[in-house]
Amino acid sequence: MHRRTGLIRTLIVLLAFLLWAPVSAAANTRAPAQRTAADACGVLAPGASAAAERAIAAACAEVAAGTWYTWGGGHGARPGPTYGQVDPTDPDSEHDPERLGFDCSGLIRHAYAEAAGSDILDGVAGQQYYTHRAAARFTAAQGLAPLAPGDLLAWGTSQDLHHIALYLGAGKMVEAKESGTRIMVSDVRLGGDYFGALRVNTGAVTGHIHQTWGTGVWTKAEPSLSAARVYAFPYSTTIRIQCQKHAERVTSDGYTNDVWSYLPDYRAWMTNIYIKGAAWLDGVPECGTTVSARLMPGAPHDVWSAP
C-alpha cells in the first residue's frame, strides 16, 4: 500500500509541476495584487534567479499536491518526502509516521535539490541558515525590502534556529509549518523571533572549504572557551574558513592546539582541533587587523575589524 500511495503521490506532484510552469509564467506578468488564490504559490516579485525560480516551482508543486507537514519528513538518504516521526512535544504529530511529507527543513532541502540538481542543503534549519553556500545574508532589522523570491527566512536564535521557509515575494512564503497541516503559502511573520534571511548560492563555492568532525561542537563569539556560544554542529559538516590565528590553548579529545579559525557564515570562531587537517590549516591565511567580510551577515561595509 505504501508503494502504491507513493506512486500516486509522485504522479500528482509531477502533474502539478507541469501545470504550474506555463501558468506561473503567464501569472508572473500580472501585478501581485491581481493574482488569484489558485495561483498564489509562485514567484510573486522580480529579482529571482533561475535557480530560485526552480526551487519555488518545486515547493509550490508540493502545495498543489496537498503534501502533509510531517515531523522529520524529508531527511532520508536522498531529498524528497519521507514518513515522519512522533514529536514527543507535540500531540498533533500522532499521525506523522503515517504521512508522507516534509518538515520545514526537509521541504527546503527538497526544493533546492530540485533547483541545483544536487543535495546542497542537507540538514536542519540551523545548518541550512548557516550554510557555506550563502550568497548574501540579511538581518531581521532589514525586513523584507532587500529580499528576492527564493531567499530563505529563519526563526529562532543564533543557538537554536527552529524554523525555515522559502520566500515568494510580496510578503508571502511557502512553508511546512506544523503537524496536522499541509505545505502552505503564508504571510511572512516578521515579529516574534524572526531571525533573518539568506540568499542561496547554487553555483561554485569560493573560499577555504573544510570539514568538521565530532558531535555537539560549539562555535564561539571569541577564540576562547569562555566566550559566548554561537552555534553547535550536531555532527560533521562543511564550513567556510576566512582566516586562522593563535589564541587560547585548548585540550580536547586527546589533542592540544592553540589555533582558532574564523567562520564568516557563523560570525564565530572554532578551535582547529575539530577541523579536519593539520593543526595549522594549509592555505588558510592568518587573521590580520582587517579581513574581507563579503559574507558577513548584516555587515554594513566590505571590511570589518577582526579581533
C-alpha positions, 0 to 999 in steps of 0.5 A: 500500500505504501508503494502504491500511495507513493506512486500516486503521490509522485504522479500528482506532484509531477502533474502539478509541476507541469501545470504550474510552469506555463501558468506561473509564467503567464501569472508572473506578468500580472501585478501581485495584487491581481493574482488569484488564490489558485495561483498564489504559490509562485514567484510573486516579485522580480529579482529571482534567479533561475535557480530560485525560480526552480526551487519555488516551482518545486515547493509550490508543486508540493502545495498543489499536491496537498503534501502533509507537514510531517515531523522529520519528513524529508531527511532520508538518504536522498531529498524528497518526502519521507514518513515522519516521526512522533514529536514527543512535544507535540500531540498533533504529530500522532499521525506523522509516521503515517504521512508522507511529507516534509518538515520545514527543513526537509521541504527546503532541502527538497526544493533546492535539490530540485533547483541545483540538481544536487543535495546542497542543503542537507540538514536542519534549519540551523545548518541550512541558515548557516550554510557555506553556500550563502550568497548574501545574508540579511538581518531581521532589522532589514525586513523584507525590502532587500529580499528576492523570491527564493531567499530563505527566512529563519526563526529562532536564535543564533543557538537554536534556529527552529524554523525555515521557509522559502520566500515568494515575494510580496510578503508571502512564503511557502512553508511546512509549518506544523503537524496536522497541516499541509505545505502552505503559502503564508504571510511572512511573520516578521515579529516574534523571533524572526531571525533573518534571511539568506540568499542561496548560492547554487553555483561554485563555492569560493573560499577555504572549504573544510570539514568538521568532525565530532558531535555537539561542537560549539562555535564561539563569539571569541577564540576562547572557551569562555566566550559566548556560544554561537552555534553547535554542529550536531555532527560533521559538516562543511564550513567556510574558513576566512582566516586562522590565528593563535589564541587560547590553548585548548585540550580536547579529545586527546589533542592540544592546539592553540589555533582558532579559525574564523567562520564568516557564515557563523560570525564565530570562531572554532578551535582547529582541533575539530577541523579536519587537517593539520593543526595549522590549516594549509592555505588558510591565511592568518587573521590580520587587523582587517579581513574581507567580510563579503559574507558577513551577515548584516555587515554594513561595509566590505571590511570589518575589524577582526579581533 
